[in-house]
Amino acid sequence: MIKCVIFDMDGTLADTMPLCNAAFCQAVKEVTGRVLTEKEITDAFGVSEAGVIKKLAPENPEKGLSLYLKYYKKWHSQMCPGLFEGIPKLLDWLEKQHIMAAIVTGKGKASLEISLKVLQCENRFVHIETGNPEYADKPEGIERTRKILGVKPRETVYAGDMISDILSAKKASVLSVFAGWGSGTEIEKAYEYQPDFAAETVDQFMEWLKLQIKKS
């Protein structure tokens, strides 16, 4: 019986990746004068924004992070005004089923708080784990969340849009769902890593959850 669904944030709950990339690009440009490619930015992902900025603008990471958060907040409503289609309905359904919803993300606390406020879902999650600036720690975050909420590994689902999210879920011994509903997701490649399910839409994810409940 599934008792908890843990979501990644960027690219899973909302299409925030273009916003992240734009804010990183502008912040680093102002600190260093360099114009980054999207690949340079995404190659630095895995850690929180403080860690990403430390890699991309080591000359002045404090200023870089401050600028990143400035532009992230300034552009959020325009670039990412809402959750992915189907996510509000899914969260409502989970609540009705008494299935807990949580977040484990690589994002830092400050940017996540901005997103949750803009996306109007600040009170939809029973527990939140944010990223570490030094190293990627999603498996540990998933496990901490599960233990805090008192659910067993096979009662827990982790949904994320990256191959690394599948690997994190497997390392934490929870059910893995690849969130393939965002633009640019590698859903065909995801099958190679054998997630418990790969969903092309949020509705497909919800139907899979209903099937798991029916089986239990």
C-alpha positions in Angstrom: 0.0 0.0 0.0 1.5 3.3 -1.0 1.4 5.8 1.8 3.7 8.6 0.6 4.7 10.2 -2.7 7.9 12.2 -2.7 8.4 14.7 -5.5 11.4 16.2 -7.1 10.8 19.9 -7.7 12.4 21.3 -10.9 11.0 19.7 -14.0 8.6 17.5 -11.9 6.2 19.7 -10.1 6.8 22.7 -12.4 8.7 23.7 -15.5 11.3 25.8 -13.6 14.4 24.6 -15.5 14.4 27.5 -18.0 14.0 29.9 -15.1 16.9 28.3 -13.2 19.2 28.4 -16.3 18.3 32.1 -17.1 19.0 33.2 -13.5 22.3 31.3 -13.4 23.4 32.7 -16.7 22.6 36.3 -15.7 24.2 36.0 -12.3 27.4 34.5 -13.6 27.6 37.1 -16.4 27.4 39.9 -13.9 30.0 38.4 -11.6 32.5 37.1 -14.2 31.6 38.6 -17.5 31.3 35.1 -19.0 28.2 34.0 -20.9 27.5 30.3 -20.1 26.1 27.7 -22.3 23.1 25.6 -21.0 25.4 22.6 -20.9 27.9 24.4 -18.6 25.1 25.2 -16.3 23.4 21.7 -16.2 26.8 20.0 -15.8 27.1 21.8 -12.5 23.7 20.5 -11.2 23.3 18.0 -8.4 24.1 20.3 -5.5 22.1 23.3 -4.4 22.4 26.7 -6.1 25.1 27.8 -3.6 27.2 24.8 -4.8 26.4 25.5 -8.5 27.4 29.1 -8.2 30.6 28.1 -6.4 31.5 26.0 -9.4 30.5 28.6 -12.0 31.5 31.8 -10.3 34.3 31.0 -7.8 35.5 34.6 -7.9 32.6 35.8 -5.8 30.1 33.0 -5.0 28.3 35.1 -2.3 27.5 37.8 -4.8 26.6 35.2 -7.5 24.1 33.5 -5.2 22.5 36.8 -4.2 22.1 37.8 -7.9 20.8 34.3 -8.8 18.0 34.6 -6.1 17.3 38.1 -7.2 16.6 37.1 -10.8 14.9 33.8 -9.9 12.4 35.7 -7.8 12.0 38.6 -10.4 11.4 36.3 -13.4 9.4 33.5 -11.7 5.9 34.7 -12.3 6.6 35.4 -15.9 8.6 32.3 -16.8 6.9 29.8 -14.6 3.5 31.0 -13.3 2.0 27.6 -12.4 2.5 24.0 -11.6 2.5 21.4 -14.5 -1.0 20.6 -15.8 -2.5 17.8 -13.7 -0.3 18.4 -10.6 -2.9 20.3 -8.6 -5.5 17.5 -9.4 -2.9 14.9 -8.4 -2.2 16.6 -5.1 -5.9 16.9 -4.3 -6.4 13.2 -5.1 -3.4 12.2 -2.8 -4.9 14.2 0.0 -8.3 12.5 -0.4 -6.6 9.1 -0.4 -4.7 10.0 2.8 -1.4 9.6 0.9 1.2 12.0 2.1 3.0 14.3 -0.4 6.5 15.4 0.3 9.4 17.1 -1.6 13.1 16.0 -1.8 14.9 18.4 -4.1 18.5 19.5 -4.9 17.3 23.1 -4.7 18.3 25.3 -1.9 15.8 26.4 0.8 15.6 30.1 -0.4 14.7 29.3 -4.1 12.3 26.6 -3.1 10.4 28.9 -0.8 10.1 31.4 -3.7 8.7 28.7 -6.0 6.2 27.4 -3.5 4.9 30.9 -2.9 4.6 31.8 -6.6 3.1 28.4 -7.4 0.6 28.7 -4.5 1.4 25.3 -3.0 3.2 26.2 0.2 0.9 24.1 2.4 0.6 21.0 0.2 3.5 19.0 1.4 4.0 17.3 4.8 7.8 17.3 4.7 10.5 19.0 2.6 14.2 18.2 2.2 16.3 20.7 0.3 19.7 20.3 -1.4 23.3 20.4 0.0 25.8 22.8 -1.5 28.7 20.4 -1.2 27.3 17.1 -2.6 24.2 15.5 -4.1 22.3 13.8 -1.3 18.9 12.9 -2.7 19.1 9.2 -1.5 19.7 10.4 2.0 16.9 13.0 1.7 14.5 10.4 0.6 15.4 8.0 3.4 15.2 10.8 6.0 11.8 11.8 4.7 10.5 8.2 4.8 11.7 7.7 8.3 10.3 11.0 9.6 6.9 10.1 8.1 7.1 6.6 9.4 6.6 4.7 6.1 8.4 1.7 4.8 10.5 1.7 1.6 7.9 -0.1 -0.5 5.2 2.2 0.7 7.1 5.1 -0.7 7.3 6.5 -4.2 9.9 9.0 -5.5 9.0 10.8 -8.7 11.6 12.8 -10.6 12.5 13.9 -14.2 16.2 12.9 -14.3 17.9 9.6 -14.7 19.7 10.5 -11.4 16.3 10.5 -9.7 15.7 6.9 -10.7 19.1 6.0 -9.3 18.4 7.9 -6.1 15.1 6.1 -5.6 16.7 2.8 -6.1 19.6 3.6 -3.7 16.9 4.5 -1.1 15.0 1.3 -1.9 11.8 3.1 -2.7 9.6 2.8 -5.7 10.9 4.9 -8.6 8.7 6.8 -11.1 10.3 8.7 -14.0 8.4 12.0 -14.5 8.4 12.3 -18.3 5.8 15.0 -18.7 8.2 18.0 -18.9 9.8 19.2 -22.1 13.2 17.6 -22.9 12.9 14.6 -20.6 14.8 11.5 -21.7 11.9 9.1 -21.3 13.2 6.5 -23.8 16.6 6.5 -22.0 14.8 6.3 -18.7 13.5 2.8 -19.5 17.1 1.5 -19.7 17.4 2.2 -15.9 14.3 0.2 -15.1 12.2 2.6 -13.0 9.1 1.0 -11.5 7.1 3.2 -13.9 7.8 5.9 -16.5 4.9 8.3 -17.0 4.5 10.6 -20.0 1.8 12.6 -18.3 0.7 13.4 -14.8 -2.6 11.6 -15.4 -0.6 8.4 -16.3 1.2 8.7 -13.0 -2.1 9.0 -11.1 -3.6 6.0 -12.9 -0.5 3.9 -12.0 -0.9 5.0 -8.4 -4.5 3.9 -8.5 -3.5 0.5 -9.8 -0.9 0.1 -7.0 -3.6 0.8 -4.5 -6.0 -1.6 -6.1 -3.4 -4.3 -6.0 -2.6 -3.9 -2.3 
